[in-house]
């Protein structure tokens, strides 16, 4: 039974490009991602994605966040902890999800990422 559960979780993780190295918690059959960055590009997206932070506009990050939030919800993640984003795009995305403007999981946001 544990093996079958593991295979289901792995299939769900690969279904959404918004999930890279993630901490997963299973609770009552629903998935919670405890470390995610919904806004911006996912690893490997697009040409020269390595320098996207200096080329992409903040609005582009927010639009990609709408796409990533929908994909995350479709992958059965009902709650995520977004651990930081530029220009408060995670806060704006959370507000639009709560207002019903765009589909997405419930978001707990950090607003500013921690940098060491």
LINFEN-V183038 format. One record per residue. N is the residue number from 1. RES is the residue in three letters. PSI is psi in degrees with one decimal (999 if undefined). OMEGA is omega as a letter, one per 40 degrees, with the letter a starting at -180 (NA if undefined). NEAR is the number of other C-alpha atoms within 10 Angstrom. Layout:
BEGIN
n->N res->RES psi->PSI omega->OMEGA near->NEAR
n->N res->RES psi->PSI omega->OMEGA near->NEAR
END
This chain:
BEGIN
n->1 res->UNK psi->-41.5 omega->i near->5
n->2 res->UNK psi->-39.6 omega->i near->6
n->3 res->UNK psi->-43.6 omega->i near->7
n->4 res->UNK psi->-40.1 omega->i near->8
n->5 res->UNK psi->-41.2 omega->a near->10
n->6 res->UNK psi->-42.6 omega->i near->11
n->7 res->UNK psi->-38.1 omega->i near->11
n->8 res->UNK psi->-45.2 omega->i near->10
n->9 res->UNK psi->-43.7 omega->i near->17
n->10 res->UNK psi->-39.3 omega->i near->10
n->11 res->UNK psi->-37.8 omega->i near->11
n->12 res->UNK psi->-41.6 omega->a near->17
n->13 res->UNK psi->-43.9 omega->a near->21
n->14 res->UNK psi->-11.9 omega->a near->12
n->15 res->UNK psi->-18.4 omega->a near->15
n->16 res->UNK psi->122.1 omega->i near->20
n->17 res->UNK psi->-11.6 omega->a near->17
n->18 res->UNK psi->-10.3 omega->a near->25
n->19 res->UNK psi->110.6 omega->i near->21
n->20 res->UNK psi->-118.5 omega->i near->14
n->21 res->UNK psi->105.1 omega->a near->9
n->22 res->UNK psi->150.3 omega->i near->13
n->23 res->UNK psi->121.8 omega->a near->12
n->24 res->UNK psi->135.5 omega->i near->15
n->25 res->UNK psi->128.4 omega->i near->14
n->26 res->UNK psi->126.6 omega->a near->12
n->27 res->UNK psi->115.2 omega->i near->8
n->28 res->UNK psi->39.9 omega->i near->6
n->29 res->UNK psi->0.4 omega->i near->8
n->30 res->UNK psi->151.6 omega->a near->11
n->31 res->UNK psi->141.0 omega->i near->19
n->32 res->UNK psi->127.2 omega->i near->20
n->33 res->UNK psi->117.4 omega->a near->21
n->34 res->UNK psi->0.0 omega->i near->15
n->35 res->UNK psi->102.9 omega->a near->17
n->36 res->UNK psi->155.6 omega->i near->19
n->37 res->UNK psi->97.9 omega->a near->23
n->38 res->UNK psi->-34.1 omega->a near->31
n->39 res->UNK psi->152.8 omega->i near->27
n->40 res->UNK psi->-172.5 omega->a near->27
n->41 res->UNK psi->153.4 omega->i near->22
n->42 res->UNK psi->162.8 omega->a near->17
n->43 res->UNK psi->125.2 omega->i near->12
n->44 res->UNK psi->0.5 omega->a near->10
n->45 res->UNK psi->125.5 omega->i near->12
n->46 res->UNK psi->173.2 omega->i near->10
n->47 res->UNK psi->134.5 omega->a near->8
n->48 res->UNK psi->45.3 omega->a near->9
n->49 res->UNK psi->-19.5 omega->a near->14
n->50 res->UNK psi->-32.3 omega->a near->13
n->51 res->UNK psi->25.2 omega->a near->9
n->52 res->UNK psi->-29.5 omega->a near->15
n->53 res->UNK psi->-23.9 omega->i near->13
n->54 res->UNK psi->-8.3 omega->a near->7
n->55 res->UNK psi->-37.9 omega->a near->10
n->56 res->UNK psi->143.2 omega->i near->13
n->57 res->UNK psi->151.3 omega->i near->11
n->58 res->UNK psi->-33.9 omega->i near->16
n->59 res->UNK psi->-34.4 omega->i near->13
n->60 res->UNK psi->-39.1 omega->i near->13
n->61 res->UNK psi->-42.6 omega->a near->21
n->62 res->UNK psi->-40.6 omega->i near->24
n->63 res->UNK psi->-41.7 omega->i near->15
n->64 res->UNK psi->-32.5 omega->i near->16
n->65 res->UNK psi->-37.0 omega->i near->24
n->66 res->UNK psi->-46.5 omega->i near->22
n->67 res->UNK psi->-47.6 omega->a near->18
n->68 res->UNK psi->-35.8 omega->i near->24
n->69 res->UNK psi->-42.8 omega->i near->28
n->70 res->UNK psi->-45.5 omega->i near->19
n->71 res->UNK psi->-37.4 omega->i near->21
n->72 res->UNK psi->-43.8 omega->i near->26
n->73 res->UNK psi->-41.9 omega->i near->18
n->74 res->UNK psi->-23.2 omega->i near->16
n->75 res->UNK psi->13.0 omega->i near->17
n->76 res->UNK psi->13.9 omega->i near->18
n->77 res->UNK psi->113.4 omega->a near->24
n->78 res->UNK psi->-16.9 omega->i near->16
n->79 res->UNK psi->138.1 omega->i near->18
n->80 res->UNK psi->151.3 omega->i near->24
n->81 res->UNK psi->103.2 omega->i near->19
n->82 res->UNK psi->120.7 omega->a near->23
n->83 res->UNK psi->21.4 omega->i near->18
n->84 res->UNK psi->147.1 omega->i near->22
n->85 res->UNK psi->158.2 omega->i near->23
n->86 res->UNK psi->148.1 omega->i near->16
n->87 res->UNK psi->29.6 omega->i near->14
n->88 res->UNK psi->26.7 omega->i near->17
n->89 res->UNK psi->-27.2 omega->i near->23
n->90 res->UNK psi->-36.1 omega->i near->28
n->91 res->UNK psi->-44.0 omega->i near->21
n->92 res->UNK psi->-41.9 omega->i near->14
n->93 res->UNK psi->-44.8 omega->i near->24
n->94 res->UNK psi->-45.3 omega->a near->23
n->95 res->UNK psi->-40.3 omega->a near->15
n->96 res->UNK psi->-34.4 omega->i near->15
n->97 res->UNK psi->-46.1 omega->i near->19
n->98 res->UNK psi->-32.4 omega->i near->15
n->99 res->UNK psi->-7.5 omega->i near->10
n->100 res->UNK psi->14.0 omega->a near->10
n->101 res->UNK psi->-39.5 omega->i near->10
n->102 res->UNK psi->150.9 omega->i near->16
n->103 res->UNK psi->147.3 omega->i near->20
n->104 res->UNK psi->170.8 omega->i near->26
n->105 res->UNK psi->165.5 omega->i near->23
n->106 res->UNK psi->133.8 omega->a near->18
n->107 res->UNK psi->132.1 omega->i near->22
n->108 res->UNK psi->117.8 omega->a near->15
n->109 res->UNK psi->149.7 omega->i near->21
n->110 res->UNK psi->-22.6 omega->a near->15
n->111 res->UNK psi->-68.4 omega->i near->17
n->112 res->UNK psi->129.9 omega->i near->15
n->113 res->UNK psi->151.3 omega->i near->13
n->114 res->UNK psi->126.7 omega->i near->9
n->115 res->UNK psi->135.4 omega->i near->5
n->116 res->UNK psi->999 omega->NA near->3
END
